[in-house]
Amino acid sequence: MTDADALKFHRDAAGHLRLHYFSQVVAHAGAFALPLLEAVLEQLEAGASAEERQRFCVLRKSLAWQRTMGGVRL
């Protein structure tokens, strides 16, 4: 899938970026979730607006936190 196709897939009819499935990937993809989501963000970033790139930054920080704390059990 090209970057343009990936970006088109992730936009709704109004052109807004939709990443609503991220939590499902984290919950069900196990060890593959974080690398997969990081790859998706990287592919989408090239065609994203400045505001969307800021959202990606927040998502990346969340993924980094999950990677760090994911193995911790209380």
Residue, then its C-alpha position, 0 to 999 in steps of 0.5 A: m500500500t502506498d503512503a497516499d493509499a494508507l493516508k486515504f484509508h485513515r481519513d473519514a469522509a470529512g478528511h479527518l484522520r481516524l485512528h480509532y482502531f489503535s486501542q484494539v491493536v494494542a489489546h489483541a496483537g500482543a508483541f506485534a502491536l507496538p511495532l505495527l502501530e509505530a510503522v503505521l504512524e511512520q507511513l502516515e506522517a509524510g502526508a499529515s498536517a502539522e496538527e496531525r503530526q502533533r497527535f502522532c507525537v502523543l501517540r508515539k509517547s504513549l506507545a513508548w510508555q506502553r513498551t516500557m511499562g507493558g511488562v510490569r505486573l503489580 
